[in-house]
Amino acid sequence: MTVVAATSGLPEKRPLFSDQAEAVNRLARHLRRPGTRGLYVAATGTGKTLVSARVADEL
């Protein structure tokens, strides 16, 4: 019989670059204010999806 350790199944979070971490902090702070919306614009390949996912985690 082989015993296999159970894992959570979730991948580890990728570390953010400093500009991405700053974007997460600023976006989350902005979106916590009632009635606000936001638009995050950045160049292709800069991690917009990753930043957006981390903002969602923060909220």
Residue, then its C-alpha position, 0 to 999 in steps of 0.5 A: m500500500t502506498v501512502v500519498a500526502a494530501t495537498s490543497g490542490l492550489p498552486e503557490k502564489r507567484p511573488l509580485f514585482s514591486d510595481q505590481a505590489e504597489a498596484v495591488n495596494r493602490l487598487a485595493r485601497h481605491l476600491r474599498r471606498p463605497g461606490t467606486r469603480g476602477l480601470y487598471v491599464a498597463a502594457t501587454g505582459t505586465g501581469k494585469t491578470l495577476v494583479s487583478a486576482r490579488v486585488a480580488d483576494e485583498l477585497 
